[in-house]
Amino acid sequence: QVQLVESGGGLVQAGSSLRLSCVGSGRFFSTYDAGWFRQAPGKAREFVAAISKNGQDTYYAESVKGRFTISRENAKNTVYLQMRTLKPDDTAVYYCGVSYISGELHLGRNYDYWGQGTRVTVSS
C-alpha cells in the first residue's frame, strides 16, 4: 500500500512557475514508476509527465514538453513537477500516481495508487 500526498498548487498568473511535490509513504517507493496527470473542469483526466523508478527515463505530453520537468528524490520518497511558463490551459487539478509494473505510463489505468490532487489555477 502506498499513500501519496500532493502539494504546491495555487493561483498564479500566466507566465509564472510552480513546483508540485508528491510525497509517498512506505519503504518501497523507489520500486514504482511515477507520473503526473491533470483534470481540468469538465474534461477527462490526461497524462502530463512520467518518470521511471530510478529517474533515468522521463516522458511528457506534447502540450507540456519544454515547459514542465518531472524529477524524483527516492531518498525522500518524493516526485516533483516543475512547471514553467504556465498558461491558462494548464488550469486543472494535478494528480500524482505510481505504477508498480512498468508499462505505458501515459495511461492512467496502469497506475496502482493515486493522491488526492492539488489544484493549479492560472489566470490570464
Backbone torsions as a table, in degrees:
resi	resn	phi	psi	omega
1	GLN	NA	132.8	178.0
2	VAL	-126.8	130.1	173.2
3	GLN	-106.9	137.0	-176.3
4	LEU	-121.6	136.9	178.4
5	VAL	-130.2	118.5	178.2
6	GLU	-92.4	153.7	175.3
7	SER	-155.6	168.7	175.0
8	GLY	106.6	-5.8	178.9
9	GLY	-71.2	172.4	178.5
10	GLY	168.2	-172.1	179.3
11	LEU	-104.6	121.4	-179.7
12	VAL	-136.5	165.5	176.6
13	GLN	-88.5	155.5	176.5
14	ALA	-55.3	139.5	-178.4
15	GLY	93.6	-10.4	-178.8
16	SER	-81.4	177.5	178.1
17	SER	-124.5	153.2	172.9
18	LEU	-144.5	152.0	171.8
19	ARG	-123.1	120.0	176.4
20	LEU	-92.4	146.1	176.4
21	SER	-124.4	148.5	177.0
22	CYS	-135.3	112.6	-179.2
23	VAL	-103.2	129.3	-179.8
24	GLY	-107.5	149.7	176.9
25	SER	-91.5	165.5	172.9
26	GLY	93.7	159.9	-175.7
27	ARG	-82.4	-13.1	-169.4
28	PHE	-109.4	24.1	-178.4
29	PHE	-57.1	-36.2	-176.8
30	SER	-71.4	-7.9	177.8
31	THR	-89.7	0.5	-178.7
32	TYR	-109.2	137.3	162.3
33	ASP	-70.6	159.1	-177.9
34	ALA	-138.0	155.9	-180.0
35	GLY	-153.0	163.1	173.9
36	TRP	-117.7	134.9	174.0
37	PHE	-125.2	165.9	176.1
38	ARG	-143.1	154.7	178.0
39	GLN	-135.4	114.6	177.5
40	ALA	-86.0	157.8	179.8
41	PRO	-55.5	127.5	177.4
42	GLY	77.0	6.5	-178.5
43	LYS	-122.6	163.5	178.0
44	ALA	-76.7	158.1	175.8
45	ARG	-65.2	137.1	-177.8
46	GLU	-130.8	150.3	178.9
47	PHE	-67.8	140.0	176.3
48	VAL	-115.8	-56.3	-176.3
49	ALA	-161.1	156.4	177.7
50	ALA	-145.4	159.1	-178.1
51	ILE	-143.0	143.6	-178.7
52	SER	-75.5	171.0	-175.9
53	LYS	-54.0	-44.4	-176.5
54	ASN	-93.8	2.0	176.8
55	GLY	83.1	1.7	-174.8
56	GLN	-78.6	-27.6	-177.0
57	ASP	-115.1	133.1	177.9
58	THR	-130.3	153.4	-176.8
59	TYR	-139.0	144.0	-177.0
60	TYR	-137.9	148.0	167.7
61	ALA	-70.0	149.1	-178.7
62	GLU	-59.1	-33.2	-174.8
63	SER	-68.9	-17.6	-177.8
64	VAL	-118.9	-5.6	-177.4
65	LYS	-59.0	131.7	-178.9
66	GLY	89.3	-15.0	179.2
67	ARG	-112.4	-34.4	-177.1
68	PHE	-108.7	147.8	176.4
69	THR	-133.6	125.5	176.1
70	ILE	-99.5	141.3	178.5
71	SER	-151.8	170.9	179.5
72	ARG	-149.8	152.7	172.9
73	GLU	-125.8	96.8	-176.4
74	ASN	-64.7	-28.7	177.9
75	ALA	-64.2	-22.8	179.1
76	LYS	-108.9	6.4	-178.4
77	ASN	53.4	40.6	-172.1
78	THR	-131.1	137.9	171.9
79	VAL	-116.8	139.7	-177.9
80	TYR	-117.7	155.2	169.4
81	LEU	-133.2	105.2	176.8
82	GLN	-86.8	121.7	-177.0
83	MET	-116.0	124.9	-179.4
84	ARG	-121.9	161.6	178.1
85	THR	46.3	53.2	-177.3
86	LEU	-64.8	146.3	-179.7
87	LYS	-121.1	158.0	176.1
88	PRO	-55.3	-31.9	178.9
89	ASP	-67.1	-12.7	176.7
90	ASP	-82.5	-5.1	179.2
91	THR	-61.8	124.5	-176.8
92	ALA	-179.1	170.6	165.4
93	VAL	-90.5	128.2	-177.0
94	TYR	-102.3	129.2	-177.5
95	TYR	-116.9	140.5	173.9
96	CYS	-102.1	139.3	176.5
97	GLY	-137.5	159.5	176.2
98	VAL	-129.3	147.1	-176.1
99	SER	-128.7	125.8	-176.7
100	TYR	-81.9	-40.2	-178.5
101	ILE	-98.7	115.1	-177.9
102	SER	-59.2	134.9	179.9
103	GLY	-166.4	-144.3	-179.5
104	GLU	-79.3	95.2	-171.3
105	LEU	-74.7	-4.7	176.0
106	HIS	-85.6	-2.9	-179.5
107	LEU	-104.4	120.8	-178.0
108	GLY	-60.4	-29.1	-178.0
109	ARG	-67.0	-14.4	-179.8
110	ASN	-88.9	4.3	179.8
111	TYR	-99.9	143.0	-175.0
112	ASP	-95.0	-34.5	-177.7
113	TYR	-136.1	149.3	-180.0
114	TRP	-133.3	153.0	170.1
115	GLY	-88.5	-178.1	-177.2
116	GLN	-86.1	-14.1	176.4
117	GLY	99.7	155.4	174.4
118	THR	-135.3	135.3	-172.3
119	ARG	-87.8	134.5	175.1
120	VAL	-121.9	124.8	177.8
121	THR	-123.1	125.1	-178.8
122	VAL	-115.5	117.5	-179.6
123	SER	-92.5	150.6	-178.5
124	SER	-87.9	NA	NA
